[in-house]
Amino acid sequence: MKDLVKVQRKVGRLREQYKMVWCHYNVLVIPIENSTDALEVSYTAKLLHRNRTDTSGGYIFRRSHVGRSIESVVMQYHKLNDIEQTFRALKKLI
């Protein structure tokens, strides 16, 4: 898709569809000089989004096996989560 008007419409539709995410980014459609085509679509995260991303989320792991490293505990936790998601997806298919 290169037509500037079509690109701007598509960006507008995406903006309407993803309102919760859209407010965290500045999106700019750059046109080609003396043309009706778009050169590129660029985006930057707003400062508010960067601050929230840096301070949001985190895990607290409590372990009773002191012989295992925290890295191995975290890896096992992520593997278990992947397996559980797979089972949930399979249940939806059945």
C-alpha positions, 0 to 999 in steps of 0.5 A: 500500500503506497497511496497516501490517502489509503495509508492515512485511512488505514492508520485511522482505522487502526487508531479506532480499533486499538484506542487503548494502545494508540494513546501511548504512541505518536504515529506519523505518515511521511509523504513523498515530495511532489507525489501522492504516495507515502514514503514511510509510516513511523512511530515513537513511544510517548514519554508517558508510555516509556515511564509506565513500561519501565516501572510496570510488571514484575514477578516475585518468586518464592522458592523452597529449593535453595539448591536451584538457581533463580534463573532455572526457577524462572525458566521452569515457570515460563515453560509451565506457563507455555504448557498451560496455554497450549492445553487451554488452546487445545480445549477450545478446539475440542 
